[in-house]
């Protein structure tokens, strides 16, 4: 196992910087997930850690060892790609053993490592099959097993579940999380799926345009997003946003005026805003409450019945985008119905025009 330290990492292609001064520490044994939209630099950063891409500036350290310029084999890493890249003419056993044979390890050690990986991944019955006889989930387990047999200090995963259907993705998420608990090895995982990040990670690193927007535990990012981008990216369905104007600021609340004319008191510990500032008010769908008296009026446009939850989409007067409410259970609501909504003070977030968090909320 190994800790990883990235110090002021820059990656440049020609005159174009794709990574901008990345600073990040990954603890020994930690499961860290890089998440962000396509093109944000997360896969490039993973390849930099692996040694498949040379850095333009900065330092990479595994424990206290400087790894700049070291080949992947010298770093003690194993990488699992989006493409399984299995040898179709070889059995599962031979696919697992191939890299070890290249290293000229003793036959007995190779056999022991292969069977140990097969036991960990519950695929002992697959060892005599060829890739063409495997399901997508089985093929992915073989690709992971090929990484396990090398006994790396660090596992690197580059969107390994992208080729699987929804049901298999859920099952493999559980398998990889279980694998981490079993092995206790440092793992770095890249995905664009924030649900994967929330359910698997010890630490989430949200990236945007080659920079780190925020790094922290899943709960930290969910309850105290540092920027408007993180608030909108983490959470499914996404946080609702409303343009607003600050009316007053005191020790415990910030009062804001919505375009509809409605007023919301945001409970705070501290805030960095002043009256007349234009801000963005954020509130998650599960925190919006339906009331029978005063509140923001919303006309329902769409209702999604999910069984365990009901998602209600509509528009509040003056809002620039649709508003979503998440209700527990099944609710008899229909298009065209009028709802009144309350935004609980302690569950609201405020962001500046630049997109930075400007309040420390009462709940956070």
Short mmCIF file of the C-alpha atoms (twelve columns), coordinates in Angstrom:
data_MODEL
# 
_entry.id   MODEL 
# 
loop_
_atom_site.group_PDB 
_atom_site.id 
_atom_site.type_symbol 
_atom_site.label_atom_id 
_atom_site.label_alt_id 
_atom_site.label_comp_id 
_atom_site.label_asym_id 
_atom_site.label_seq_id 
_atom_site.Cartn_x 
_atom_site.Cartn_y 
_atom_site.Cartn_z 
_atom_site.pdbx_PDB_model_num 
ATOM 1   C CA . UNK A 1   0.000   0.000   0.000   1 
ATOM 2   C CA . UNK A 2   1.048   3.596   -0.461  1 
ATOM 3   C CA . UNK A 3   0.002   7.160   0.162   1 
ATOM 4   C CA . UNK A 4   0.041   9.513   -2.842  1 
ATOM 5   C CA . UNK A 5   0.966   13.201  -2.837  1 
ATOM 6   C CA . UNK A 6   0.419   15.403  -5.878  1 
ATOM 7   C CA . UNK A 7   2.196   18.738  -5.637  1 
ATOM 8   C CA . UNK A 8   1.385   21.516  -8.120  1 
ATOM 9   C CA . UNK A 9   0.801   19.054  -10.975 1 
ATOM 10  C CA . UNK A 10  0.509   20.639  -14.415 1 
ATOM 11  C CA . UNK A 11  -0.057  18.738  -17.653 1 
ATOM 12  C CA . UNK A 12  0.401   20.584  -20.919 1 
ATOM 13  C CA . UNK A 13  -0.205  19.510  -24.519 1 
ATOM 14  C CA . UNK A 14  1.617   22.025  -26.675 1 
ATOM 15  C CA . UNK A 15  0.494   25.415  -25.388 1 
ATOM 16  C CA . UNK A 16  -2.703  24.059  -23.838 1 
ATOM 17  C CA . UNK A 17  -2.793  23.289  -20.100 1 
ATOM 18  C CA . UNK A 18  -5.228  20.496  -19.244 1 
ATOM 19  C CA . UNK A 19  -4.258  20.190  -15.572 1 
ATOM 20  C CA . UNK A 20  -3.677  23.395  -13.622 1 
ATOM 21  C CA . UNK A 21  -1.573  23.158  -10.471 1 
ATOM 22  C CA . UNK A 22  -3.218  20.114  -8.855  1 
ATOM 23  C CA . UNK A 23  -2.455  19.675  -5.145  1 
ATOM 24  C CA . UNK A 24  -3.885  16.550  -3.522  1 
ATOM 25  C CA . UNK A 25  -3.018  14.048  -0.795  1 
ATOM 26  C CA . UNK A 26  -4.439  10.506  -0.876  1 
ATOM 27  C CA . UNK A 27  -3.965  8.573   2.349   1 
ATOM 28  C CA . UNK A 28  -2.612  5.031   2.533   1 
ATOM 29  C CA . UNK A 29  -5.530  2.615   2.090   1 
ATOM 30  C CA . UNK A 30  -7.996  5.345   1.081   1 
ATOM 31  C CA . UNK A 31  -10.620 4.919   -1.651  1 
ATOM 32  C CA . UNK A 32  -10.530 8.187   -3.596  1 
ATOM 33  C CA . UNK A 33  -12.896 8.936   -6.482  1 
ATOM 34  C CA . UNK A 34  -12.255 11.565  -9.168  1 
ATOM 35  C CA . UNK A 35  -15.576 12.774  -10.521 1 
ATOM 36  C CA . UNK A 36  -16.620 15.470  -12.944 1 
ATOM 37  C CA . UNK A 37  -18.038 16.070  -16.423 1 
ATOM 38  C CA . UNK A 38  -16.384 14.762  -19.588 1 
ATOM 39  C CA . UNK A 39  -13.228 16.678  -20.421 1 
ATOM 40  C CA . UNK A 40  -12.568 17.910  -16.873 1 
ATOM 41  C CA . UNK A 41  -9.168  16.167  -16.668 1 
ATOM 42  C CA . UNK A 42  -9.954  13.299  -14.302 1 
ATOM 43  C CA . UNK A 43  -8.701  10.493  -16.597 1 
ATOM 44  C CA . UNK A 44  -5.608  12.531  -17.490 1 
ATOM 45  C CA . UNK A 45  -4.852  12.945  -13.782 1 
ATOM 46  C CA . UNK A 46  -5.249  9.189   -13.256 1 
ATOM 47  C CA . UNK A 47  -2.868  8.465   -16.139 1 
ATOM 48  C CA . UNK A 48  -0.384  10.935  -14.649 1 
ATOM 49  C CA . UNK A 49  -0.492  9.037   -11.335 1 
ATOM 50  C CA . UNK A 50  -0.002  5.757   -13.211 1 
ATOM 51  C CA . UNK A 51  2.922   7.077   -15.258 1 
ATOM 52  C CA . UNK A 52  1.208   6.673   -18.629 1 
ATOM 53  C CA . UNK A 53  1.414   10.462  -19.047 1 
ATOM 54  C CA . UNK A 54  4.436   12.595  -18.204 1 
ATOM 55  C CA . UNK A 55  3.805   15.678  -16.092 1 
ATOM 56  C CA . UNK A 56  4.821   19.114  -17.343 1 
ATOM 57  C CA . UNK A 57  5.447   20.550  -13.873 1 
ATOM 58  C CA . UNK A 58  5.146   19.451  -10.251 1 
ATOM 59  C CA . UNK A 59  5.956   16.341  -8.228  1 
ATOM 60  C CA . UNK A 60  4.338   12.954  -7.667  1 
ATOM 61  C CA . UNK A 61  5.256   11.042  -4.518  1 
ATOM 62  C CA . UNK A 62  4.289   7.531   -3.448  1 
ATOM 63  C CA . UNK A 63  4.895   7.563   0.282   1 
ATOM 64  C CA . UNK A 64  8.108   9.648   0.347   1 
ATOM 65  C CA . UNK A 65  9.460   8.403   -2.996  1 
ATOM 66  C CA . UNK A 66  9.557   10.848  -5.902  1 
ATOM 67  C CA . UNK A 67  7.987   9.130   -8.918  1 
ATOM 68  C CA . UNK A 68  8.550   11.761  -11.621 1 
ATOM 69  C CA . UNK A 69  9.729   9.901   -14.717 1 
ATOM 70  C CA . UNK A 70  9.261   6.411   -13.268 1 
ATOM 71  C CA . UNK A 71  7.621   3.840   -15.531 1 
ATOM 72  C CA . UNK A 72  4.262   2.367   -14.349 1 
ATOM 73  C CA . UNK A 73  5.872   -0.984  -13.459 1 
ATOM 74  C CA . UNK A 74  8.299   0.804   -11.147 1 
ATOM 75  C CA . UNK A 75  5.489   2.602   -9.294  1 
ATOM 76  C CA . UNK A 76  3.750   -0.557  -8.137  1 
ATOM 77  C CA . UNK A 77  0.372   0.290   -9.662  1 
ATOM 78  C CA . UNK A 78  -2.253  -1.791  -11.457 1 
ATOM 79  C CA . UNK A 79  -4.827  -0.148  -13.707 1 
ATOM 80  C CA . UNK A 80  -8.286  -1.349  -14.715 1 
ATOM 81  C CA . UNK A 81  -9.548  0.323   -17.890 1 
ATOM 82  C CA . UNK A 82  -13.019 0.956   -19.276 1 
ATOM 83  C CA . UNK A 83  -12.231 -1.626  -21.961 1 
ATOM 84  C CA . UNK A 84  -11.622 -5.058  -20.451 1 
ATOM 85  C CA . UNK A 85  -8.853  -5.795  -23.008 1 
ATOM 86  C CA . UNK A 86  -8.901  -9.542  -22.333 1 
ATOM 87  C CA . UNK A 87  -7.045  -11.920 -24.633 1 
ATOM 88  C CA . UNK A 88  -9.892  -13.709 -26.478 1 
ATOM 89  C CA . UNK A 89  -7.892  -16.854 -27.298 1 
ATOM 90  C CA . UNK A 90  -6.835  -17.426 -23.668 1 
ATOM 91  C CA . UNK A 91  -8.780  -18.928 -20.794 1 
ATOM 92  C CA . UNK A 92  -9.607  -16.809 -17.766 1 
ATOM 93  C CA . UNK A 93  -6.788  -18.553 -15.911 1 
ATOM 94  C CA . UNK A 94  -4.283  -17.649 -18.612 1 
ATOM 95  C CA . UNK A 95  -5.539  -14.066 -18.797 1 
ATOM 96  C CA . UNK A 96  -4.901  -13.733 -15.069 1 
ATOM 97  C CA . UNK A 97  -1.528  -15.456 -15.252 1 
ATOM 98  C CA . UNK A 98  -0.162  -13.734 -18.365 1 
ATOM 99  C CA . UNK A 99  1.378   -10.681 -16.688 1 
ATOM 100 C CA . UNK A 100 2.970   -12.831 -13.997 1 
ATOM 101 C CA . UNK A 101 4.513   -15.104 -16.616 1 
ATOM 102 C CA . UNK A 102 6.001   -12.051 -18.321 1 
ATOM 103 C CA . UNK A 103 7.629   -11.248 -14.971 1 
ATOM 104 C CA . UNK A 104 8.992   -14.839 -14.935 1 
ATOM 105 C CA . UNK A 105 7.570   -15.638 -11.507 1 
ATOM 106 C CA . UNK A 106 7.710   -19.276 -10.368 1 
ATOM 107 C CA . UNK A 107 4.859   -21.449 -11.602 1 
ATOM 108 C CA . UNK A 108 3.718   -22.272 -8.081  1 
ATOM 109 C CA . UNK A 109 3.514   -18.596 -7.093  1 
ATOM 110 C CA . UNK A 110 1.599   -17.766 -10.268 1 
ATOM 111 C CA . UNK A 111 -0.909  -20.528 -9.566  1 
ATOM 112 C CA . UNK A 112 -1.353  -19.398 -5.952  1 
ATOM 113 C CA . UNK A 113 -1.911  -15.763 -6.930  1 
ATOM 114 C CA . UNK A 114 -4.423  -16.656 -9.669  1 
ATOM 115 C CA . UNK A 115 -6.483  -18.874 -7.390  1 
ATOM 116 C CA . UNK A 116 -6.386  -16.323 -4.570  1 
ATOM 117 C CA . UNK A 117 -7.715  -13.604 -6.923  1 
ATOM 118 C CA . UNK A 118 -10.372 -15.996 -8.223  1 
ATOM 119 C CA . UNK A 119 -11.483 -16.732 -4.647  1 
ATOM 120 C CA . UNK A 120 -11.634 -13.035 -3.729  1 
ATOM 121 C CA . UNK A 121 -13.796 -12.294 -6.789  1 
ATOM 122 C CA . UNK A 122 -15.855 -15.490 -6.525  1 
ATOM 123 C CA . UNK A 123 -14.985 -16.654 -10.044 1 
ATOM 124 C CA . UNK A 124 -13.199 -19.953 -9.470  1 
ATOM 125 C CA . UNK A 125 -15.764 -21.667 -11.712 1 
ATOM 126 C CA . UNK A 126 -14.807 -19.370 -14.605 1 
ATOM 127 C CA . UNK A 127 -11.088 -20.171 -14.830 1 
ATOM 128 C CA . UNK A 128 -11.433 -22.585 -17.771 1 
ATOM 129 C CA . UNK A 129 -13.726 -20.345 -19.800 1 
ATOM 130 C CA . UNK A 130 -12.694 -17.935 -22.546 1 
ATOM 131 C CA . UNK A 131 -13.760 -14.238 -22.654 1 
ATOM 132 C CA . UNK A 132 -16.395 -14.945 -25.318 1 
ATOM 133 C CA . UNK A 133 -18.198 -17.194 -22.822 1 
ATOM 134 C CA . UNK A 134 -18.420 -14.507 -20.128 1 
ATOM 135 C CA . UNK A 135 -21.074 -11.938 -19.296 1 
ATOM 136 C CA . UNK A 136 -20.110 -8.265  -19.015 1 
ATOM 137 C CA . UNK A 137 -19.924 -8.449  -15.236 1 
ATOM 138 C CA . UNK A 138 -17.809 -11.611 -15.340 1 
ATOM 139 C CA . UNK A 139 -15.424 -10.060 -17.873 1 
ATOM 140 C CA . UNK A 140 -15.039 -7.007  -15.651 1 
ATOM 141 C CA . UNK A 141 -14.214 -9.223  -12.666 1 
ATOM 142 C CA . UNK A 142 -11.499 -10.895 -14.738 1 
ATOM 143 C CA . UNK A 143 -10.049 -7.480  -15.612 1 
ATOM 144 C CA . UNK A 144 -10.022 -6.590  -11.907 1 
ATOM 145 C CA . UNK A 145 -8.520  -9.984  -11.066 1 
ATOM 146 C CA . UNK A 146 -5.699  -9.339  -13.512 1 
ATOM 147 C CA . UNK A 147 -4.862  -6.238  -11.461 1 
ATOM 148 C CA . UNK A 148 -5.145  -8.093  -8.129  1 
ATOM 149 C CA . UNK A 149 -2.640  -10.835 -9.030  1 
ATOM 150 C CA . UNK A 150 0.106   -8.232  -9.408  1 
ATOM 151 C CA . UNK A 151 -0.301  -7.315  -5.728  1 
ATOM 152 C CA . UNK A 152 0.083   -3.578  -6.426  1 
ATOM 153 C CA . UNK A 153 0.608   -0.783  -3.929  1 
ATOM 154 C CA . UNK A 154 -2.146  1.217   -5.667  1 
ATOM 155 C CA . UNK A 155 -5.189  0.216   -7.745  1 
ATOM 156 C CA . UNK A 156 -6.296  2.656   -10.454 1 
ATOM 157 C CA . UNK A 157 -9.747  2.372   -12.072 1 
ATOM 158 C CA . UNK A 158 -10.642 4.382   -15.200 1 
ATOM 159 C CA . UNK A 159 -14.454 4.300   -15.535 1 
ATOM 160 C CA . UNK A 160 -14.496 0.488   -15.250 1 
ATOM 161 C CA . UNK A 161 -18.292 0.146   -15.147 1 
ATOM 162 C CA . UNK A 162 -19.213 2.323   -18.136 1 
ATOM 163 C CA . UNK A 163 -19.831 -0.658  -20.431 1 
ATOM 164 C CA . UNK A 164 -22.235 -2.408  -18.054 1 
ATOM 165 C CA . UNK A 165 -26.016 -2.104  -17.874 1 
ATOM 166 C CA . UNK A 166 -27.657 -0.367  -14.902 1 
ATOM 167 C CA . UNK A 167 -28.283 -3.521  -12.844 1 
ATOM 168 C CA . UNK A 168 -24.727 -4.810  -13.302 1 
ATOM 169 C CA . UNK A 169 -23.279 -1.395  -12.448 1 
ATOM 170 C CA . UNK A 170 -24.990 -1.530  -9.054  1 
ATOM 171 C CA . UNK A 171 -23.735 -5.068  -8.407  1 
ATOM 172 C CA . UNK A 172 -20.170 -4.225  -9.445  1 
ATOM 173 C CA . UNK A 173 -20.172 -1.089  -7.257  1 
ATOM 174 C CA . UNK A 174 -20.839 -3.353  -4.308  1 
ATOM 175 C CA . UNK A 175 -18.156 -5.815  -5.480  1 
ATOM 176 C CA . UNK A 176 -15.478 -3.117  -5.781  1 
ATOM 177 C CA . UNK A 177 -16.379 -1.588  -2.404  1 
ATOM 178 C CA . UNK A 178 -16.159 -5.073  -0.838  1 
ATOM 179 C CA . UNK A 179 -12.825 -5.650  -2.594  1 
ATOM 180 C CA . UNK A 180 -11.426 -2.471  -1.053  1 
ATOM 181 C CA . UNK A 181 -12.453 -3.571  2.430   1 
ATOM 182 C CA . UNK A 182 -10.927 -7.018  1.828   1 
ATOM 183 C CA . UNK A 183 -7.587  -5.822  0.454   1 
ATOM 184 C CA . UNK A 184 -7.241  -2.486  2.244   1 
ATOM 185 C CA . UNK A 185 -5.150  -1.200  -0.676  1 
ATOM 186 C CA . UNK A 186 -5.108  2.421   -1.835  1 
ATOM 187 C CA . UNK A 187 -7.587  2.826   -4.694  1 
ATOM 188 C CA . UNK A 188 -8.134  5.737   -7.069  1 
ATOM 189 C CA . UNK A 189 -11.284 5.534   -9.170  1 
ATOM 190 C CA . UNK A 190 -12.448 7.748   -12.057 1 
ATOM 191 C CA . UNK A 191 -16.106 8.159   -12.994 1 
ATOM 192 C CA . UNK A 192 -18.521 10.756  -14.349 1 
ATOM 193 C CA . UNK A 193 -21.317 9.138   -12.321 1 
ATOM 194 C CA . UNK A 194 -21.763 11.014  -9.034  1 
ATOM 195 C CA . UNK A 195 -23.866 8.151   -7.621  1 
ATOM 196 C CA . UNK A 196 -20.845 5.839   -7.929  1 
ATOM 197 C CA . UNK A 197 -18.733 8.481   -6.212  1 
ATOM 198 C CA . UNK A 198 -21.186 8.982   -3.334  1 
ATOM 199 C CA . UNK A 199 -21.667 5.278   -2.638  1 
ATOM 200 C CA . UNK A 200 -18.066 4.066   -2.926  1 
ATOM 201 C CA . UNK A 201 -15.639 6.788   -1.880  1 
ATOM 202 C CA . UNK A 202 -13.837 7.637   1.329   1 
ATOM 203 C CA . UNK A 203 -12.893 10.882  -0.416  1 
ATOM 204 C CA . UNK A 204 -14.443 12.516  -3.482  1 
ATOM 205 C CA . UNK A 205 -12.436 14.894  -5.653  1 
ATOM 206 C CA . UNK A 206 -14.717 17.004  -7.858  1 
ATOM 207 C CA . UNK A 207 -12.903 18.300  -10.941 1 
ATOM 208 C CA . UNK A 208 -13.775 21.011  -13.432 1 
ATOM 209 C CA . UNK A 209 -11.714 22.340  -16.335 1 
ATOM 210 C CA . UNK A 210 -8.504  20.731  -15.096 1 
ATOM 211 C CA . UNK A 211 -8.821  22.033  -11.537 1 
ATOM 212 C CA . UNK A 212 -10.072 20.637  -8.244  1 
ATOM 213 C CA . UNK A 213 -13.318 22.339  -7.242  1 
ATOM 214 C CA . UNK A 214 -13.569 20.554  -3.898  1 
ATOM 215 C CA . UNK A 215 -12.215 17.454  -2.153  1 
ATOM 216 C CA . UNK A 216 -13.742 15.838  0.921   1 
ATOM 217 C CA . UNK A 217 -15.940 13.037  2.209   1 
ATOM 218 C CA . UNK A 218 -19.215 12.353  0.381   1 
ATOM 219 C CA . UNK A 219 -21.201 13.847  3.276   1 
ATOM 220 C CA . UNK A 220 -19.034 16.990  3.366   1 
ATOM 221 C CA . UNK A 221 -19.580 17.617  -0.335  1 
ATOM 222 C CA . UNK A 222 -23.305 16.917  -0.065  1 
ATOM 223 C CA . UNK A 223 -24.014 19.060  2.985   1 
ATOM 224 C CA . UNK A 224 -21.445 21.842  2.495   1 
ATOM 225 C CA . UNK A 225 -20.645 22.229  -1.226  1 
ATOM 226 C CA . UNK A 226 -17.917 24.840  -1.647  1 
ATOM 227 C CA . UNK A 227 -19.179 26.099  -4.997  1 
ATOM 228 C CA . UNK A 228 -22.316 26.302  -7.077  1 
ATOM 229 C CA . UNK A 229 -20.816 23.752  -9.470  1 
ATOM 230 C CA . UNK A 230 -20.267 21.166  -6.726  1 
ATOM 231 C CA . UNK A 231 -23.742 21.800  -5.317  1 
ATOM 232 C CA . UNK A 232 -25.289 21.103  -8.714  1 
ATOM 233 C CA . UNK A 233 -23.081 18.145  -9.580  1 
ATOM 234 C CA . UNK A 234 -23.260 16.177  -6.337  1 
ATOM 235 C CA . UNK A 235 -26.716 14.813  -5.536  1 
ATOM 236 C CA . UNK A 236 -29.389 13.117  -7.630  1 
ATOM 237 C CA . UNK A 237 -31.721 14.769  -8.416  1 
ATOM 238 C CA . UNK A 238 -29.687 17.947  -8.490  1 
ATOM 239 C CA . UNK A 239 -30.011 20.858  -6.050  1 
ATOM 240 C CA . UNK A 240 -32.576 23.521  -6.980  1 
ATOM 241 C CA . UNK A 241 -31.265 27.050  -7.572  1 
ATOM 242 C CA . UNK A 242 -33.037 30.414  -7.393  1 
ATOM 243 C CA . UNK A 243 -31.692 33.885  -8.117  1 
ATOM 244 C CA . UNK A 244 -32.255 36.166  -5.135  1 
ATOM 245 C CA . UNK A 245 -31.290 39.504  -3.595  1 
ATOM 246 C CA . UNK A 246 -30.010 39.905  -0.043  1 
ATOM 247 C CA . UNK A 247 -32.351 42.063  2.051   1 
ATOM 248 C CA . UNK A 248 -30.668 41.853  5.444   1 
ATOM 249 C CA . UNK A 249 -27.863 40.074  7.300   1 
ATOM 250 C CA . UNK A 250 -27.680 39.467  11.035  1 
ATOM 251 C CA . UNK A 251 -25.896 37.086  13.390  1 
ATOM 252 C CA . UNK A 252 -28.166 34.095  12.751  1 
ATOM 253 C CA . UNK A 253 -29.971 34.630  9.425   1 
ATOM 254 C CA . UNK A 254 -29.695 36.100  5.953   1 
ATOM 255 C CA . UNK A 255 -32.978 37.325  4.483   1 
ATOM 256 C CA . UNK A 256 -33.282 37.056  0.685   1 
ATOM 257 C CA . UNK A 257 -35.945 38.222  -1.772  1 
ATOM 258 C CA . UNK A 258 -36.915 35.898  -4.642  1 
ATOM 259 C CA . UNK A 259 -38.061 37.121  -8.109  1 
ATOM 260 C CA . UNK A 260 -41.562 35.868  -7.245  1 
ATOM 261 C CA . UNK A 261 -41.694 38.357  -4.368  1 
ATOM 262 C CA . UNK A 262 -41.343 35.622  -1.776  1 
ATOM 263 C CA . UNK A 263 -38.903 35.941  1.102   1 
ATOM 264 C CA . UNK A 264 -36.683 33.261  2.639   1 
ATOM 265 C CA . UNK A 265 -34.737 33.423  5.890   1 
ATOM 266 C CA . UNK A 266 -31.542 31.356  5.625   1 
ATOM 267 C CA . UNK A 267 -30.276 30.160  9.005   1 
ATOM 268 C CA . UNK A 268 -26.508 30.568  9.271   1 
ATOM 269 C CA . UNK A 269 -23.500 30.315  11.557  1 
ATOM 270 C CA . UNK A 270 -21.724 33.001  9.545   1 
ATOM 271 C CA . UNK A 271 -22.014 34.687  6.154   1 
ATOM 272 C CA . UNK A 272 -19.981 36.865  3.789   1 
ATOM 273 C CA . UNK A 273 -22.609 38.922  2.013   1 
ATOM 274 C CA . UNK A 274 -24.258 42.347  2.326   1 
ATOM 275 C CA . UNK A 275 -27.699 43.832  1.623   1 
ATOM 276 C CA . UNK A 276 -28.481 44.268  -2.103  1 
ATOM 277 C CA . UNK A 277 -25.975 41.531  -3.127  1 
ATOM 278 C CA . UNK A 278 -27.285 39.295  -5.913  1 
ATOM 279 C CA . UNK A 279 -26.941 35.676  -4.803  1 
ATOM 280 C CA . UNK A 280 -28.077 32.171  -5.685  1 
ATOM 281 C CA . UNK A 281 -30.248 30.332  -3.180  1 
ATOM 282 C CA . UNK A 282 -29.870 26.554  -3.265  1 
ATOM 283 C CA . UNK A 283 -32.107 23.905  -1.692  1 
ATOM 284 C CA . UNK A 284 -32.126 20.167  -2.297  1 
ATOM 285 C CA . UNK A 285 -35.292 18.480  -3.641  1 
ATOM 286 C CA . UNK A 286 -35.783 16.370  -0.490  1 
ATOM 287 C CA . UNK A 287 -35.689 19.481  1.714   1 
ATOM 288 C CA . UNK A 288 -38.536 21.355  -0.010  1 
ATOM 289 C CA . UNK A 289 -41.739 21.016  1.991   1 
ATOM 290 C CA . UNK A 290 -45.329 21.136  0.738   1 
ATOM 291 C CA . UNK A 291 -47.481 23.491  2.836   1 
ATOM 292 C CA . UNK A 292 -51.165 24.333  2.883   1 
ATOM 293 C CA . UNK A 293 -50.788 28.043  3.633   1 
ATOM 294 C CA . UNK A 294 -48.089 30.520  2.598   1 
ATOM 295 C CA . UNK A 295 -45.164 29.545  0.387   1 
ATOM 296 C CA . UNK A 296 -43.836 29.650  -3.148  1 
ATOM 297 C CA . UNK A 297 -46.438 28.552  -5.710  1 
ATOM 298 C CA . UNK A 298 -45.413 25.859  -8.190  1 
ATOM 299 C CA . UNK A 299 -47.457 24.456  -11.076 1 
ATOM 300 C CA . UNK A 300 -46.666 20.774  -11.604 1 
ATOM 301 C CA . UNK A 301 -45.329 19.940  -15.078 1 
ATOM 302 C CA . UNK A 302 -44.213 16.307  -14.638 1 
ATOM 303 C CA . UNK A 303 -44.542 13.594  -11.984 1 
ATOM 304 C CA . UNK A 304 -42.160 10.627  -11.813 1 
ATOM 305 C CA . UNK A 305 -43.400 7.719   -9.697  1 
ATOM 306 C CA . UNK A 306 -40.340 5.700   -8.671  1 
ATOM 307 C CA . UNK A 307 -42.054 3.551   -6.050  1 
ATOM 308 C CA . UNK A 308 -39.847 4.374   -3.094  1 
ATOM 309 C CA . UNK A 309 -39.913 8.084   -4.050  1 
ATOM 310 C CA . UNK A 310 -41.983 10.489  -6.114  1 
ATOM 311 C CA . UNK A 311 -40.194 13.221  -8.070  1 
ATOM 312 C CA . UNK A 312 -42.303 16.268  -8.878  1 
ATOM 313 C CA . UNK A 313 -41.096 18.791  -11.459 1 
ATOM 314 C CA . UNK A 314 -42.590 22.222  -11.979 1 
ATOM 315 C CA . UNK A 315 -41.887 25.908  -12.232 1 
ATOM 316 C CA . UNK A 316 -42.015 28.655  -9.633  1 
ATOM 317 C CA . UNK A 317 -42.922 32.132  -10.861 1 
ATOM 318 C CA . UNK A 318 -39.796 34.107  -11.781 1 
ATOM 319 C CA . UNK A 319 -37.482 31.085  -11.606 1 
ATOM 320 C CA . UNK A 320 -35.033 30.600  -14.478 1 
ATOM 321 C CA . UNK A 321 -35.210 26.799  -14.362 1 
ATOM 322 C CA . UNK A 322 -37.473 23.927  -13.372 1 
ATOM 323 C CA . UNK A 323 -37.842 23.042  -9.689  1 
ATOM 324 C CA . UNK A 324 -37.765 19.447  -8.437  1 
ATOM 325 C CA . UNK A 325 -39.273 18.078  -5.217  1 
ATOM 326 C CA . UNK A 326 -38.441 14.617  -3.894  1 
ATOM 327 C CA . UNK A 327 -41.212 13.077  -1.786  1 
ATOM 328 C CA . UNK A 328 -40.905 9.797   0.081   1 
ATOM 329 C CA . UNK A 329 -43.360 7.140   -1.083  1 
ATOM 330 C CA . UNK A 330 -46.171 7.334   -3.649  1 
ATOM 331 C CA . UNK A 331 -48.189 10.557  -3.963  1 
ATOM 332 C CA . UNK A 332 -51.356 11.234  -5.961  1 
ATOM 333 C CA . UNK A 333 -50.219 14.328  -7.846  1 
ATOM 334 C CA . UNK A 334 -50.811 15.265  -11.487 1 
ATOM 335 C CA . UNK A 335 -49.730 17.728  -14.153 1 
ATOM 336 C CA . UNK A 336 -51.372 21.110  -13.627 1 
ATOM 337 C CA . UNK A 337 -51.800 20.775  -9.852  1 
ATOM 338 C CA . UNK A 338 -50.769 23.780  -7.773  1 
ATOM 339 C CA . UNK A 339 -48.428 23.267  -4.826  1 
ATOM 340 C CA . UNK A 340 -47.181 25.678  -2.188  1 
ATOM 341 C CA . UNK A 341 -43.614 25.097  -1.115  1 
ATOM 342 C CA . UNK A 342 -41.640 26.100  1.930   1 
ATOM 343 C CA . UNK A 343 -37.849 26.316  1.979   1 
ATOM 344 C CA . UNK A 344 -36.615 25.369  5.488   1 
ATOM 345 C CA . UNK A 345 -34.151 27.973  6.760   1 
ATOM 346 C CA . UNK A 346 -31.559 25.497  8.038   1 
ATOM 347 C CA . UNK A 347 -31.479 23.518  4.751   1 
ATOM 348 C CA . UNK A 348 -30.791 26.439  2.397   1 
ATOM 349 C CA . UNK A 349 -27.435 27.393  0.886   1 
ATOM 350 C CA . UNK A 350 -26.288 30.735  -0.524  1 
ATOM 351 C CA . UNK A 351 -23.718 31.268  -3.272  1 
ATOM 352 C CA . UNK A 352 -22.160 34.456  -4.614  1 
ATOM 353 C CA . UNK A 353 -22.459 35.651  -8.216  1 
ATOM 354 C CA . UNK A 354 -19.008 34.116  -8.794  1 
ATOM 355 C CA . UNK A 355 -20.368 30.738  -7.617  1 
ATOM 356 C CA . UNK A 356 -18.618 30.526  -4.241  1 
ATOM 357 C CA . UNK A 357 -20.363 29.433  -1.050  1 
ATOM 358 C CA . UNK A 358 -20.985 32.495  1.133   1 
ATOM 359 C CA . UNK A 359 -22.805 30.999  4.107   1 
ATOM 360 C CA . UNK A 360 -21.989 28.432  6.743   1 
ATOM 361 C CA . UNK A 361 -25.463 26.972  7.182   1 
ATOM 362 C CA . UNK A 362 -27.004 26.039  10.500  1 
ATOM 363 C CA . UNK A 363 -27.228 22.342  9.467   1 
ATOM 364 C CA . UNK A 364 -23.680 22.179  8.092   1 
# 
